[in-house]
Amino acid sequence: MQEQSSHNDIWFLIARSLSGEATIAEQERLQQLLQQDASFQQQYELLTRMWHAGEKQNEQKIDEAEKENISRILQLAKKESEDYKLSAKPGSIHKKYLYAITSAAAAIIIIVAIVWMFSINKTNNNTAVVVPHTQTLIADNGNKTRTILPDGSTVWVNAGSHISYNENLSGPLREVTLDGEAYFDVVKQPKRPFIVHVSGYNIKVLGTAFNVKSYPEDKTVETTLLRGLVEVTKEGAEKQKPIFLHPNEKLILGKIAANDKVKLPDNIQDANQETAGFTIKHLDSALKEKEIIETAWVYNRLEFRGESFEQLAGKLERWYNVKIFFDDDAVRKLNFNGSFEDETIEQALVALKTATAFGYTINGKEIHIKSLRQFN
């Protein structure tokens, strides 16, 4: 009964979200429930696309790019359903596939109901006023989330991050705002550039796969490009020459304060000079995408290379949803190399201790770390 109640909650919140009536608390609750069930996450993404397509049909004909994006998602859903069929034993229906069928049926009912309500509103008003809503996708500490945006692009949001965007990404520009870290795989639409606003910079792309990292405590903005082309400009200074980033390159920029009059250098050859204000690093092109350190988190790996314990602590806090306190300054400066995947926080600390000795105590979600001399 409890599981059924949870499912009812999800459908209610999905309906509220699609109709634009969900409160911030309801949106956060919906994201929590979706993160607990991948099948509902996929169905929500599909429902979102179909709902926005329904809105556009009422207002104007869907353009070819929109049709292509909807077709892409429907084909993905079809393929996943076929995969469930193949995984079933001969002569039986796989439990997960059966669940997907019943959930899909409920999803169709919700779509019909919402589209019907939308049509009624259009009928009762001679002039329909469409007010775009801002959607916010949140990944709390200890969680990561993935979704398909209204334009068909896919975004992975890392722990302790959130992105916001106009609910249907309408207009000549597809714009999102990022706080934290996210990986984008952008659908190419030549007439509608995709722009990520982050920490005083604009990252402009067409069809590209790239990672952006800029947590509040970070002093820099990092953009790692895997495919395509990235154009970076300072907000409010579009007349300056942009920085262009090519595949297998990582751009590191100093954050810009609100009134900071930073001028990016015109000559890209100055990139590695301290006075340039930014650095471009070249990645090993022989590595596969899942082997690149900067995007390892997308594949559920926490990678760290030569980082101080203080820097690593921020990653551990987001990864494991804990709070780390250093009880003396000496231990903050310890350096580590390594990676974690399936380890618990205690297993991770034990592994770190084998590289460099230190002491720690765990009390719930609070962890205190000290130099060994503090324990003597």
Secondary structure, DSSP 8 states (H G I E B T S, - for coil): -HHHHHHHHHHHHHHHHHTT---HHHHHHHHHHHHT-HHHHHHHHHHHHHHHHHHHHHHS---HHHHHHHHHHHHHHHHHHHHHHHHS-TTS--HHHHHHHHHHHHHHHHHHHHHHHHHHHHHH-SS------EEEEEE-TT--EEEE-TTS-EEEE-TTEEEEEETT--SSSEEEEEEEEEEEE----TTS-EEEEETTEEEEESS-EEEEEE-TT-SEEEEEEEES-EEEEETT-TTS--EEE-TTEEEEEE---TT------S-GGGTTSGGGSEEEEE--TTS-GGG-GGGGGGGT-EEEEEEEHHHHHHHHHHHHT-EEEESSHHHHT-EEEEEESS--HHHHHHHHHHHS--EEEEETTEEEEE-GGGG-
